[in-house]
Amino acid sequence: MKANFIFSDLNPCGGGERLTLTTMQAILEMGMDIEFTTLEKPNITKLENAYGKSLASIINSIKKINILQLLDEHSINDIMKEEYNITINTHGDIVPYYHKSLSKNNAITYCHFPSAKFFIQSEERSYLEKHLKITRRSPSSQYLPIGKDHHNTQNIVNFNKKIYLEWLNDSYEKLMKNSTLLANSEYTRNTIFKTYGIDDAIVLYPPVDVDTFRNLALSSSYDERDDIILVVSRIDPLKKIENAINLAKLLKENKIGKGMKIVGSLDPYYYDYYCHIKKIIEDFNLIDFVTIEIDVSFDKLLSFMKKSKVYFHPRPGEHFGISIVESMSAGLIPIVPDIGGPTEFVPSKYHFHTLEQAVQLISSAFNTHNSELNWISNTVNRFSTLNYTKGFQQIVNKLLLNNSQ
């Protein structure tokens, strides 16, 4: 039996990428072969640095990697000439990979949020360029795949922008309606219903290596940690990192805490945003209070968590927030916005509506007792990798059974 996985680019090394590798492992455990369809060749070294060699080694078990030059109907038709027992799109928030042969019985779409619909309608530039690897060919309205030789006209794939966007929109809607939909939170599930009227999406919370992070909570008491605020996030404008820096400004002015550490992966596409963030830190005179650590190893991330007391999440409306669960497992007090998926598992006493409220919550959190650390860590055990794997395999088995009847 054979499965085809869809994900545009594993190299950003975020939560969705970890979920994809974990899902591949779940399918391999079922005795199925896997192929991988993507727009970017996986960088094994980067994956090992972010997730460790064990999880990253799953890439070596892939039978075939299909690297698309362009996500279009022709490319998808070529891939789907192969016979797959199941097609699994773990990038259902971004990649509208649809083929007429796909259905609720042979396709699974894990939707982190129905973002593609909104990105396509607004013609969001970073969506086209970063996620679909398309860049504008000035001065016409044509596009071409990033990575093509712009000086060799024989390699240029021209098409009409309007027609392409219409195809993307149509494909995404068909993908959502013609596959078994999994959502990462009730928040996402409700948004899918409001957007498409689809009411049968199954909430399957993402996998988190809670045991590894839990060991941090057990190995260090709260009193042994510093009054440090940790932020774990991709360096990406969508993550609203400015909110963390504005918070740091308030904390420093009120003499609360010893500093903030922002840890995250950086894609070259967002380098200008990274420079923008650093400039704000300088302008606010926060160089001695805020540090940014880029593309750190998994072990180094664990060391930061072990030394910090509070985790701050800067983005309102986060779809789930794997890094929040990781930090809670590690015994950090989570301070999160009062809207979005995190409100489903973060105690309401740690929700904020304004940054001023966040300041007060963090000030109180620094005086928390060790018993709270252990309680916080225990509340997220249900998000374990084992629970996710069992849940996903049950869904796959049900689809395979339906197909055999």
Buried (B, 14 or more C-beta within 10 A) or exposed (E): EBBBBBBBBBBBBBBBBBBBBBBBBBBBEBEBBBBBBBBBEBBBEBBBBBBBEEBBBBBEEBEEEBEBBBBBEEBBEEBBEEEBBBBBBBBBBBBBBBBEEBBBBBBBBBBBBBBBBEBBEEEBEBBBBBBBBBBBBEEEEBBBBBEBEEEEEEEBBEBEBEEBBEBBBEBBBBBBEBBBBBBBBBBBBBBBBEBBEBEEBEBBBBBBBBEBBBBBBEEBEBEEBEBBBBBBBBBBBBBBBBBBBBBBBBBBEEEBBEBBBBBBBBBEBBEEBBEBBBEBBEEBEBEEBBBBEEBBEBEEBBEBBBBBBBBBBBBBEBBBBBBBBBBBBBBBBBBBBBEBBBBEBBBEEBBBEEBEEBBBBBBBBBEBEBEBBBEBBBBBEEBBBEBBBEBBBEBBEEBBEEEEE
